[in-house]
Amino acid sequence: MPNDMSHPPRRPRPPVEHLAARATRYCARADALAREPELTVADAATALRHLAGLQADLARERLTQGRAAQAALARAERLFAPHEAALTQARATLSEALLHARPDQDTRFGRIPHGAPQDGARARTGAKGDPAAQAISACRALLDLEALRPFLSEDALRHAIAQHARATGRHDLQGVAYAALPEGAHLPCAIA
């Protein structure tokens, strides 16, 4: 099996096919290394460093090839973004005005009193034009995070855990296991 743990000789940008073949070989080699009973921490750290280099090479090539598409996208953004932003602002302004408008008998739109039971139409999104309950503001200090726990995605939890570590510099959040890993390592946080 080829050993793609070392960097290839420096040369002008390798073709995409070469990078793809290198990535395929590396993944097979990394799987074999992960199962190796004699694998040392130093060997794993070295392999991770090389993996980071390969990922950087692939990212660099992707960005190089994507520049033309990015330029076209930027032109489209410049053309449409101001109009979309203006429409978004107008929509928000009218939505806010709706909350303060004089109520009438024919519609069921408007603020819902806090804690009031919602009828079926207000609690869910129904047919087009039916009112749907939406959160319009939240107080972080009063927010019942326990009630939200089942609805937080794994990515949201990972992000919050990472933000906590960055903001506090501590790695002692209850319910989280930590490990010191080399810079090239990437171990997704498993959420149980």
FIMIZA-609628 format. One line per field, with one value per atom (N, C-alpha, C): residue in three letters; z, x, y; atom name. Coordinates in steps of 0.2 Angstrom, whole numbers, plus 5000, padded with zeros to 4 digits. Layout:
N
r <- [Ala;...]
Z <- [Z;...]
X <- [X;...]
Y <- [Y;...]
a <- [CA;...]
% end
This chain:
192
r <- [Met;Met;Met;Pro;Pro;Pro;Asn;Asn;Asn;Asp;Asp;Asp;Met;Met;Met;Ser;Ser;Ser;His;His;His;Pro;Pro;Pro;Pro;Pro;Pro;Arg;Arg;Arg;Arg;Arg;Arg;Pro;Pro;Pro;Arg;Arg;Arg;Pro;Pro;Pro;Pro;Pro;Pro;Val;Val;Val;Glu;Glu;Glu;His;His;His;Leu;Leu;Leu;Ala;Ala;Ala;Ala;Ala;Ala;Arg;Arg;Arg;Ala;Ala;Ala;Thr;Thr;Thr;Arg;Arg;Arg;Tyr;Tyr;Tyr;Cys;Cys;Cys;Ala;Ala;Ala;Arg;Arg;Arg;Ala;Ala;Ala;Asp;Asp;Asp;Ala;Ala;Ala;Leu;Leu;Leu;Ala;Ala;Ala;Arg;Arg;Arg;Glu;Glu;Glu;Pro;Pro;Pro;Glu;Glu;Glu;Leu;Leu;Leu;Thr;Thr;Thr;Val;Val;Val;Ala;Ala;Ala;Asp;Asp;Asp;Ala;Ala;Ala;Ala;Ala;Ala;Thr;Thr;Thr;Ala;Ala;Ala;Leu;Leu;Leu;Arg;Arg;Arg;His;His;His;Leu;Leu;Leu;Ala;Ala;Ala;Gly;Gly;Gly;Leu;Leu;Leu;Gln;Gln;Gln;Ala;Ala;Ala;Asp;Asp;Asp;Leu;Leu;Leu;Ala;Ala;Ala;Arg;Arg;Arg;Glu;Glu;Glu;Arg;Arg;Arg;Leu;Leu;Leu;Thr;Thr;Thr;Gln;Gln;Gln;Gly;Gly;Gly;Arg;Arg;Arg;Ala;Ala;Ala;Ala;Ala;Ala;Gln;Gln;Gln;Ala;Ala;Ala;Ala;Ala;Ala;Leu;Leu;Leu;Ala;Ala;Ala;Arg;Arg;Arg;Ala;Ala;Ala;Glu;Glu;Glu;Arg;Arg;Arg;Leu;Leu;Leu;Phe;Phe;Phe;Ala;Ala;Ala;Pro;Pro;Pro;His;His;His;Glu;Glu;Glu;Ala;Ala;Ala;Ala;Ala;Ala;Leu;Leu;Leu;Thr;Thr;Thr;Gln;Gln;Gln;Ala;Ala;Ala;Arg;Arg;Arg;Ala;Ala;Ala;Thr;Thr;Thr;Leu;Leu;Leu;Ser;Ser;Ser;Glu;Glu;Glu;Ala;Ala;Ala;Leu;Leu;Leu;Leu;Leu;Leu;His;His;His;Ala;Ala;Ala;Arg;Arg;Arg;Pro;Pro;Pro;Asp;Asp;Asp;Gln;Gln;Gln;Asp;Asp;Asp;Thr;Thr;Thr;Arg;Arg;Arg;Phe;Phe;Phe;Gly;Gly;Gly;Arg;Arg;Arg;Ile;Ile;Ile;Pro;Pro;Pro;His;His;His;Gly;Gly;Gly;Ala;Ala;Ala;Pro;Pro;Pro;Gln;Gln;Gln;Asp;Asp;Asp;Gly;Gly;Gly;Ala;Ala;Ala;Arg;Arg;Arg;Ala;Ala;Ala;Arg;Arg;Arg;Thr;Thr;Thr;Gly;Gly;Gly;Ala;Ala;Ala;Lys;Lys;Lys;Gly;Gly;Gly;Asp;Asp;Asp;Pro;Pro;Pro;Ala;Ala;Ala;Ala;Ala;Ala;Gln;Gln;Gln;Ala;Ala;Ala;Ile;Ile;Ile;Ser;Ser;Ser;Ala;Ala;Ala;Cys;Cys;Cys;Arg;Arg;Arg;Ala;Ala;Ala;Leu;Leu;Leu;Leu;Leu;Leu;Asp;Asp;Asp;Leu;Leu;Leu;Glu;Glu;Glu;Ala;Ala;Ala;Leu;Leu;Leu;Arg;Arg;Arg;Pro;Pro;Pro;Phe;Phe;Phe;Leu;Leu;Leu;Ser;Ser;Ser;Glu;Glu;Glu;Asp;Asp;Asp;Ala;Ala;Ala;Leu;Leu;Leu;Arg;Arg;Arg;His;His;His;Ala;Ala;Ala;Ile;Ile;Ile;Ala;Ala;Ala;Gln;Gln;Gln;His;His;His;Ala;Ala;Ala;Arg;Arg;Arg;Ala;Ala;Ala;Thr;Thr;Thr;Gly;Gly;Gly;Arg;Arg;Arg;His;His;His;Asp;Asp;Asp;Leu;Leu;Leu;Gln;Gln;Gln;Gly;Gly;Gly;Val;Val;Val;Ala;Ala;Ala;Tyr;Tyr;Tyr;Ala;Ala;Ala;Ala;Ala;Ala;Leu;Leu;Leu;Pro;Pro;Pro;Glu;Glu;Glu;Gly;Gly;Gly;Ala;Ala;Ala;His;His;His;Leu;Leu;Leu;Pro;Pro;Pro;Cys;Cys;Cys;Ala;Ala;Ala;Ile;Ile;Ile;Ala;Ala;Ala]
Z <- [5000;5000;5000;4996;4995;5002;5004;5010;5008;5008;5007;5013;5018;5024;5023;5018;5017;5011;5012;5007;5000;4994;4988;4987;4982;4980;4978;4980;4978;4971;4968;4961;4960;4954;4953;4954;4955;4957;4954;4958;4956;4953;4947;4944;4950;4949;4953;4954;4948;4948;4953;4953;4957;4964;4966;4973;4975;4970;4972;4973;4969;4970;4977;4978;4984;4990;4990;4995;4996;4991;4991;4995;4992;4995;5002;5004;5011;5016;5013;5018;5019;5014;5015;5020;5019;5023;5031;5031;5038;5041;5038;5041;5043;5039;5041;5047;5047;5053;5060;5059;5065;5068;5064;5066;5069;5067;5069;5077;5079;5086;5089;5085;5088;5086;5084;5083;5089;5088;5094;5093;5099;5099;5094;5094;5089;5082;5080;5073;5071;5076;5074;5073;5078;5077;5070;5068;5062;5056;5056;5051;5051;5057;5057;5054;5055;5052;5044;5042;5035;5032;5035;5033;5033;5038;5037;5031;5029;5023;5017;5017;5011;5010;5016;5016;5014;5016;5014;5006;5004;4996;4992;4995;4991;4992;4998;4999;4994;4994;4989;4982;4980;4973;4972;4976;4976;4975;4979;4979;4972;4970;4964;4958;4958;4952;4953;4959;4960;4960;4958;4957;4952;4946;4941;4943;4947;4949;4954;4959;4964;4961;4956;4952;4950;4946;4944;4949;4955;4961;4963;4964;4967;4962;4956;4951;4952;4953;4954;4961;4966;4973;4972;4969;4968;4965;4960;4957;4961;4964;4968;4975;4978;4986;4988;4985;4988;4987;4982;4981;4987;4988;4993;5000;5001;5008;5009;5004;5004;5005;5002;5003;5009;5012;5019;5024;5023;5028;5027;5021;5021;5024;5023;5026;5034;5036;5044;5046;5043;5045;5045;5039;5039;5044;5046;5051;5058;5059;5065;5066;5060;5060;5061;5059;5060;5068;5071;5078;5082;5079;5083;5079;5074;5070;5074;5073;5076;5074;5079;5078;5074;5070;5067;5068;5066;5068;5063;5057;5052;5052;5056;5056;5063;5063;5069;5070;5067;5067;5073;5076;5081;5087;5092;5098;5101;5104;5108;5115;5119;5126;5129;5133;5135;5140;5138;5142;5140;5135;5133;5128;5129;5125;5118;5113;5106;5103;5099;5095;5090;5086;5081;5076;5074;5068;5071;5077;5079;5081;5083;5086;5080;5074;5069;5062;5057;5051;5047;5045;5042;5035;5032;5025;5023;5017;5016;5018;5022;5025;5032;5034;5041;5046;5051;5056;5059;5060;5063;5068;5074;5080;5078;5079;5078;5085;5087;5092;5089;5093;5090;5095;5101;5105;5110;5113;5119;5123;5130;5135;5137;5135;5137;5144;5149;5156;5158;5155;5157;5153;5148;5143;5147;5146;5149;5144;5145;5141;5142;5148;5149;5144;5143;5139;5131;5130;5123;5122;5127;5126;5121;5120;5115;5108;5107;5101;5098;5102;5100;5096;5090;5086;5089;5086;5089;5087;5081;5079;5083;5085;5090;5097;5099;5105;5105;5099;5098;5098;5094;5094;5101;5105;5111;5116;5115;5119;5117;5111;5108;5110;5110;5112;5119;5123;5130;5132;5128;5129;5127;5122;5119;5124;5126;5130;5137;5140;5147;5147;5142;5143;5147;5149;5153;5149;5152;5149;5154;5158;5163;5163;5157;5157;5159;5163;5166;5160;5159;5154;5147;5147;5141;5143;5139;5139;5135;5137;5133;5132;5127;5125;5122;5124;5121;5114;5109;5102;5099;5094;5090;5085;5083;5079;5073;5070;5064;5065;5071;5073;5072;5070;5070;5072;5078;5081;5083;5079;5080;5087;5090;5097;5096;5099;5099;5104;5102;5107;5108;5115;5117;5119]
X <- [5004;5000;5004;5003;5007;5007;5012;5012;5012;5006;5005;5005;5009;5009;5014;5018;5023;5021;5023;5021;5024;5020;5024;5029;5033;5038;5035;5037;5034;5035;5029;5029;5023;5022;5016;5010;5004;4998;4997;4996;4995;4988;4987;4980;4975;4969;4964;4964;4965;4965;4970;4976;4982;4980;4977;4975;4969;4965;4959;4962;4967;4970;4974;4977;4981;4976;4971;4966;4963;4961;4959;4964;4970;4975;4976;4976;4978;4972;4966;4960;4961;4963;4964;4970;4975;4981;4979;4975;4973;4969;4964;4960;4964;4969;4974;4978;4980;4984;4980;4973;4969;4968;4968;4967;4974;4979;4986;4987;4988;4989;4995;5000;5006;5007;5001;5001;5003;5008;5010;5006;5006;5003;5007;5014;5018;5017;5016;5014;5007;5002;4996;4996;5000;5000;5004;5009;5012;5007;5003;4999;4993;4991;4986;4989;4995;4999;4999;5000;5000;4993;4988;4981;4979;4981;4980;4983;4989;4992;4988;4986;4982;4976;4972;4966;4967;4973;4975;4976;4979;4981;4974;4970;4963;4959;4959;4955;4958;4965;4968;4966;4966;4964;4957;4952;4945;4944;4948;4947;4950;4955;4958;4953;4950;4945;4939;4937;4931;4931;4936;4937;4932;4932;4927;4920;4918;4911;4910;4915;4914;4914;4917;4917;4910;4907;4900;4895;4896;4892;4892;4898;4899;4895;4895;4892;4884;4882;4875;4873;4877;4876;4875;4880;4880;4873;4871;4865;4859;4858;4852;4852;4857;4858;4854;4855;4852;4844;4842;4834;4832;4835;4833;4833;4839;4839;4834;4832;4827;4820;4819;4812;4812;4818;4818;4816;4819;4818;4811;4808;4801;4796;4798;4794;4794;4800;4801;4797;4797;4793;4786;4783;4776;4774;4779;4777;4777;4781;4781;4775;4773;4767;4761;4761;4755;4754;4759;4759;4755;4756;4753;4747;4745;4739;4733;4727;4721;4718;4716;4713;4707;4705;4698;4696;4689;4686;4687;4690;4690;4697;4702;4708;4710;4715;4717;4725;4727;4734;4735;4741;4743;4747;4748;4752;4748;4751;4748;4750;4745;4746;4751;4756;4761;4757;4758;4755;4748;4746;4739;4739;4734;4734;4732;4735;4735;4730;4725;4721;4725;4722;4726;4729;4726;4729;4734;4734;4740;4746;4745;4751;4755;4752;4755;4755;4759;4758;4752;4747;4742;4742;4736;4735;4738;4739;4742;4737;4740;4736;4734;4734;4732;4738;4736;4741;4746;4752;4756;4760;4760;4764;4771;4774;4781;4784;4790;4793;4795;4794;4796;4801;4802;4808;4809;4815;4816;4821;4821;4825;4830;4836;4841;4841;4840;4840;4834;4829;4823;4821;4825;4823;4824;4819;4819;4823;4830;4834;4832;4830;4828;4823;4818;4812;4815;4820;4823;4828;4830;4835;4834;4828;4826;4826;4826;4825;4832;4837;4843;4847;4849;4853;4860;4862;4869;4874;4873;4878;4877;4871;4870;4874;4873;4877;4884;4887;4894;4897;4893;4895;4895;4890;4889;4895;4897;4902;4909;4910;4916;4916;4911;4911;4912;4909;4911;4918;4921;4929;4933;4931;4934;4933;4927;4926;4929;4929;4931;4938;4940;4947;4947;4941;4941;4938;4940;4937;4934;4929;4926;4919;4916;4909;4906;4901;4898;4895;4896;4893;4898;4903;4908;4914;4917;4923;4928;4934;4939;4945;4949;4955;4960;4966;4972;4974;4973;4974;4979;4983;4987;4983;4987;4983;4980;4982;4979;4974;4972;4967;4960;4955;4948;4944;4942;4937;4931;4926;4919;4916;4914;4911;4905;4905;4899;4894;4888;4883;4878;4878;4874;4867]
Y <- [4994;5000;5006;5011;5017;5021;5024;5028;5036;5038;5045;5050;5048;5052;5057;5057;5062;5067;5073;5078;5076;5077;5076;5081;5080;5085;5092;5097;5104;5105;5107;5108;5113;5115;5120;5116;5119;5116;5109;5104;5098;5097;5093;5093;5090;5091;5089;5081;5078;5071;5068;5071;5069;5070;5076;5077;5072;5071;5066;5059;5057;5050;5050;5055;5056;5056;5059;5059;5052;5049;5042;5037;5037;5033;5035;5041;5043;5041;5041;5039;5031;5027;5020;5019;5023;5022;5024;5030;5032;5027;5024;5018;5013;5011;5005;5008;5014;5016;5016;5018;5019;5012;5006;5000;4996;5000;4997;4997;4991;4990;4993;4994;4997;5005;5008;5015;5019;5023;5028;5035;5038;5045;5049;5049;5053;5051;5044;5042;5045;5045;5048;5055;5059;5066;5068;5064;5065;5064;5059;5057;5063;5065;5071;5077;5078;5084;5084;5078;5077;5077;5075;5075;5083;5087;5094;5097;5095;5098;5096;5089;5087;5091;5092;5096;5103;5106;5113;5113;5108;5107;5107;5103;5102;5108;5112;5118;5123;5124;5129;5128;5121;5120;5121;5120;5121;5129;5133;5140;5143;5140;5142;5141;5135;5133;5137;5139;5142;5150;5153;5160;5163;5159;5162;5162;5156;5156;5161;5162;5167;5174;5176;5182;5183;5178;5178;5179;5175;5176;5183;5186;5193;5198;5197;5201;5201;5195;5194;5197;5196;5199;5206;5209;5217;5219;5215;5217;5216;5211;5209;5211;5211;5211;5218;5224;5230;5229;5226;5226;5221;5215;5210;5213;5217;5220;5225;5229;5234;5230;5225;5221;5218;5215;5212;5218;5224;5229;5231;5232;5234;5228;5222;5217;5217;5218;5219;5225;5231;5237;5235;5232;5231;5226;5221;5216;5219;5224;5227;5232;5235;5239;5235;5229;5224;5223;5223;5221;5227;5233;5239;5242;5238;5241;5240;5243;5243;5236;5232;5225;5226;5221;5220;5213;5213;5206;5201;5202;5197;5194;5196;5192;5190;5185;5183;5184;5189;5191;5195;5195;5200;5196;5200;5197;5192;5187;5182;5183;5184;5185;5179;5181;5176;5171;5165;5159;5157;5161;5160;5153;5149;5143;5145;5142;5144;5139;5141;5137;5134;5129;5125;5129;5134;5139;5143;5145;5149;5145;5139;5135;5132;5131;5128;5132;5131;5134;5130;5134;5130;5132;5132;5134;5141;5143;5149;5155;5159;5165;5164;5157;5156;5159;5161;5164;5158;5159;5154;5158;5154;5158;5158;5164;5165;5168;5167;5170;5177;5183;5189;5192;5190;5192;5187;5187;5182;5186;5184;5187;5181;5182;5177;5175;5180;5179;5175;5175;5172;5166;5165;5159;5152;5148;5141;5137;5136;5132;5125;5123;5116;5114;5118;5117;5116;5119;5119;5114;5111;5105;5100;5097;5092;5095;5101;5104;5107;5107;5110;5105;5107;5102;5100;5095;5093;5098;5101;5107;5113;5114;5120;5119;5112;5111;5111;5108;5108;5116;5120;5127;5130;5129;5132;5129;5123;5120;5124;5124;5127;5135;5138;5145;5146;5142;5142;5141;5136;5135;5141;5144;5150;5156;5157;5163;5162;5156;5156;5153;5150;5147;5141;5138;5133;5127;5121;5115;5110;5113;5109;5109;5110;5110;5103;5103;5097;5093;5087;5083;5083;5086;5086;5083;5079;5075;5079;5081;5085;5080;5082;5079;5084;5083;5087;5084;5087;5085;5089;5086;5091;5095;5100;5105;5102;5097;5094;5090;5088;5084;5087;5082;5085;5079;5079;5074;5077;5075;5078;5076;5081;5080;5076;5070;5065;5068;5068;5070;5064;5063;5057;5059]
a <- [N;CA;C;N;CA;C;N;CA;C;N;CA;C;N;CA;C;N;CA;C;N;CA;C;N;CA;C;N;CA;C;N;CA;C;N;CA;C;N;CA;C;N;CA;C;N;CA;C;N;CA;C;N;CA;C;N;CA;C;N;CA;C;N;CA;C;N;CA;C;N;CA;C;N;CA;C;N;CA;C;N;CA;C;N;CA;C;N;CA;C;N;CA;C;N;CA;C;N;CA;C;N;CA;C;N;CA;C;N;CA;C;N;CA;C;N;CA;C;N;CA;C;N;CA;C;N;CA;C;N;CA;C;N;CA;C;N;CA;C;N;CA;C;N;CA;C;N;CA;C;N;CA;C;N;CA;C;N;CA;C;N;CA;C;N;CA;C;N;CA;C;N;CA;C;N;CA;C;N;CA;C;N;CA;C;N;CA;C;N;CA;C;N;CA;C;N;CA;C;N;CA;C;N;CA;C;N;CA;C;N;CA;C;N;CA;C;N;CA;C;N;CA;C;N;CA;C;N;CA;C;N;CA;C;N;CA;C;N;CA;C;N;CA;C;N;CA;C;N;CA;C;N;CA;C;N;CA;C;N;CA;C;N;CA;C;N;CA;C;N;CA;C;N;CA;C;N;CA;C;N;CA;C;N;CA;C;N;CA;C;N;CA;C;N;CA;C;N;CA;C;N;CA;C;N;CA;C;N;CA;C;N;CA;C;N;CA;C;N;CA;C;N;CA;C;N;CA;C;N;CA;C;N;CA;C;N;CA;C;N;CA;C;N;CA;C;N;CA;C;N;CA;C;N;CA;C;N;CA;C;N;CA;C;N;CA;C;N;CA;C;N;CA;C;N;CA;C;N;CA;C;N;CA;C;N;CA;C;N;CA;C;N;CA;C;N;CA;C;N;CA;C;N;CA;C;N;CA;C;N;CA;C;N;CA;C;N;CA;C;N;CA;C;N;CA;C;N;CA;C;N;CA;C;N;CA;C;N;CA;C;N;CA;C;N;CA;C;N;CA;C;N;CA;C;N;CA;C;N;CA;C;N;CA;C;N;CA;C;N;CA;C;N;CA;C;N;CA;C;N;CA;C;N;CA;C;N;CA;C;N;CA;C;N;CA;C;N;CA;C;N;CA;C;N;CA;C;N;CA;C;N;CA;C;N;CA;C;N;CA;C;N;CA;C;N;CA;C;N;CA;C;N;CA;C;N;CA;C;N;CA;C;N;CA;C;N;CA;C;N;CA;C;N;CA;C;N;CA;C;N;CA;C;N;CA;C;N;CA;C;N;CA;C;N;CA;C;N;CA;C;N;CA;C;N;CA;C;N;CA;C;N;CA;C;N;CA;C;N;CA;C;N;CA;C;N;CA;C;N;CA;C;N;CA;C;N;CA;C;N;CA;C;N;CA;C;N;CA;C;N;CA;C;N;CA;C;N;CA;C;N;CA;C;N;CA;C;N;CA;C;N;CA;C;N;CA;C;N;CA;C;N;CA;C;N;CA;C;N;CA;C]
% end
